[in-house]
Amino acid sequence: MTTPSSGLRPSAVIGVSLGNALAFYDFLIFGIFAVQISKVIYPASAGATQLLLALGTFGVGFLTRPLGALVIGRIGDRVGRKPAMLISFTLAGLAVVGQALIPPYAMIGLLAPILMLVLRLLLGFAIGGEVGPSTAYLVEAAPEQRRGLFVSLQYATQDMAALVAGVVGFALARSLSTEALTSWGWRVAMLIGASIVPFGLYLRSKLEETLDVESAAPINSAPAVGARQIAILGFFIIVSGTVGSYGLGYLTVYAQTTLGMATDLAFEGTIFFGLAAVIFDVVGGVASDRLGRKPVMLFGVIALAATLIPAFMMLNALPTIGVLIIVSFWLSMLNAIGPAAAMVGVTEALPTLSRSAVLGVSYSLAVAIFGGTTQLIVAWLTGVLHDPLAPAYYILLILLVGIGAMITFPETAPIRRMRPPTEATALL
């Protein structure tokens, strides 16, 4: 076993990050093509509930994430981060390819939605096992003063996948007829994402292992807070980021169903949503190395909470492509500032021999309970309340819970441990 200590090669960062990228690409593709997928995989007799069936299946797939986090996460803590990442990525690739190849309901009947459900469950299991080992690997392999940067690159890769998903969706919507887009266009989009799997497996097979069970010790002088409390606080912090990401990711469907915008115009908003996230993931990660984890987390979430409802009000008052782009970029920018700081902070605060599983389970529970249901809830709330601001209300409520957890969470950044806090920063 060799523990990287001088830094990470670009190929290593890419190899580690591709699993999360594939997960987010699949999420965006399923979300932006939810209308088309629902018409192919679910019975036409369902009528207006077709979309809810598709979003419901999407949400159910998140239920296996905690199980995957526990099973694959324990492999990551006992055997090694590398084998755990190889297992999770292989399963995820098989699930994504399988989704793209499901015959339509018109051909195989109820077997179509059943197969989609099974593959979403498998994908959830795989992605649940991806987050803990991959984040632990990056934190352990990165130089101490640059952990925020390297973990932010994982998020940037993830959001680059979102950007690619937006470009793919836009290109397909522009070049294909409505019938072709519904029949097979979304399948092409999924297979494009799955094409990175062989490349990712090759890069991961070349990684050096970072886990040394015999000499494992805390990664730093972690604050005197129990692992259970860290897991609970981390859960609520991750919940706020998850609902922010998945709720704002609904903007593509929202633009089509609530604002009545054309599909290709809605996809343009997705492109700028992904662009902002890629840029500000890295900005947030670097800032957390220089300023600390908590100030960066709190700034992003508080700014997002303060401007969320006004942004939705502006979008509804002026439902044009220009306003959609501005709102998508602004909200995505604020939402992207804090996640890397949050994940590094939780990882730094956990013991080495349990961080892969505990981090993965906390993250997966947050995503399973809140992430997988967010789009279904906001779609349902919008219909029940007949209020186009309903998505903003729900996201705001969860953000406020996350702010409370962030205020309580201990600071773990090495730079904040190396110097005494000033009067101003001590309050954070």
Rosetta blueprint (number, residue, H / E / L):
1 M L
2 T L
3 T L
4 P L
5 S L
6 S L
7 G L
8 L L
9 R L
10 P H
11 S H
12 A H
13 V H
14 I H
15 G H
16 V H
17 S H
18 L H
19 G H
20 N H
21 A H
22 L H
23 A H
24 F H
25 Y H
26 D H
27 F H
28 L H
29 I H
30 F H
31 G H
32 I H
33 F L
34 A H
35 V H
36 Q H
37 I H
38 S H
39 K H
40 V H
41 I H
42 Y L
43 P L
44 A H
45 S H
46 A H
47 G H
48 A H
49 T H
50 Q H
51 L H
52 L H
53 L H
54 A H
55 L H
56 G H
57 T H
58 F H
59 G H
60 V H
61 G H
62 F H
63 L H
64 T H
65 R H
66 P H
67 L H
68 G H
69 A H
70 L H
71 V H
72 I H
73 G H
74 R H
75 I H
76 G H
77 D H
78 R H
79 V L
80 G L
81 R H
82 K H
83 P H
84 A H
85 M H
86 L H
87 I H
88 S H
89 F H
90 T H
91 L H
92 A H
93 G H
94 L H
95 A H
96 V H
97 V H
98 G H
99 Q H
100 A H
101 L L
102 I L
103 P L
104 P L
105 Y H
106 A H
107 M H
108 I H
109 G L
110 L L
111 L H
112 A H
113 P H
114 I H
115 L H
116 M H
117 L H
118 V H
119 L H
120 R H
121 L H
122 L H
123 L H
124 G H
125 F H
126 A H
127 I H
128 G H
129 G H
130 E H
131 V H
132 G H
133 P H
134 S H
135 T H
136 A H
137 Y H
138 L H
139 V H
140 E H
141 A H
142 A L
143 P L
144 E H
145 Q H
146 R H
147 R H
148 G H
149 L H
150 F H
151 V H
152 S H
153 L H
154 Q H
155 Y H
156 A H
157 T H
158 Q H
159 D H
160 M H
161 A H
162 A H
163 L H
164 V H
165 A H
166 G H
167 V H
168 V H
169 G H
170 F H
171 A H
172 L H
173 A H
174 R H
175 S H
176 L L
177 S L
178 T H
179 E H
180 A H
181 L H
182 T H
183 S H
184 W H
185 G H
186 W H
187 R H
188 V H
189 A H
190 M H
191 L H
192 I H
193 G H
194 A H
195 S L
196 I L
197 V H
198 P H
199 F H
200 G H
201 L H
202 Y H
203 L H
204 R H
205 S H
206 K L
207 L L
208 E L
209 E L
210 T L
211 L L
212 D L
213 V L
214 E L
215 S L
216 A L
217 A L
218 P L
219 I L
220 N L
221 S L
222 A L
223 P L
224 A L
225 V L
226 G L
227 A H
228 R H
229 Q H
230 I H
231 A H
232 I H
233 L H
234 G H
235 F H
236 F H
237 I H
238 I H
239 V H
240 S H
241 G H
242 T H
243 V H
244 G H
245 S H
246 Y H
247 G H
248 L H
249 G H
250 Y L
251 L H
252 T H
253 V H
254 Y H
255 A H
256 Q H
257 T H
258 T L
259 L L
260 G L
261 M L
262 A L
263 T H
264 D H
265 L H
266 A H
267 F H
268 E H
269 G H
270 T H
271 I H
272 F H
273 F H
274 G H
275 L H
276 A H
277 A H
278 V H
279 I H
280 F H
281 D H
282 V H
283 V H
284 G H
285 G H
286 V H
287 A H
288 S H
289 D H
290 R H
291 L H
292 G L
293 R H
294 K H
295 P H
296 V H
297 M H
298 L H
299 F H
300 G H
301 V H
302 I H
303 A H
304 L H
305 A H
306 A H
307 T H
308 L H
309 I H
310 P H
311 A H
312 F H
313 M H
314 M H
315 L H
316 N H
317 A H
318 L L
319 P L
320 T L
321 I H
322 G H
323 V H
324 L H
325 I H
326 I H
327 V H
328 S H
329 F H
330 W H
331 L H
332 S H
333 M H
334 L H
335 N H
336 A H
337 I H
338 G L
339 P H
340 A H
341 A H
342 A H
343 M H
344 V H
345 G H
346 V H
347 T H
348 E H
349 A H
350 L L
351 P L
352 T H
353 L H
354 S H
355 R H
356 S H
357 A H
358 V H
359 L H
360 G H
361 V H
362 S H
363 Y H
364 S H
365 L H
366 A H
367 V H
368 A H
369 I H
370 F H
371 G H
372 G H
373 T H
374 T H
375 Q H
376 L H
377 I H
378 V H
379 A H
380 W H
381 L H
382 T H
383 G H
384 V H
385 L H
386 H L
387 D L
388 P L
389 L L
390 A H
391 P H
392 A H
393 Y H
394 Y H
395 I H
396 L H
397 L H
398 I H
399 L H
400 L H
401 V H
402 G H
403 I H
404 G H
405 A H
406 M H
407 I H
408 T H
409 F L
410 P L
411 E L
412 T L
413 A L
414 P H
415 I H
416 R H
417 R H
418 M H
419 R L
420 P L
421 P L
422 T L
423 E H
424 A H
425 T H
426 A H
427 L L
428 L L
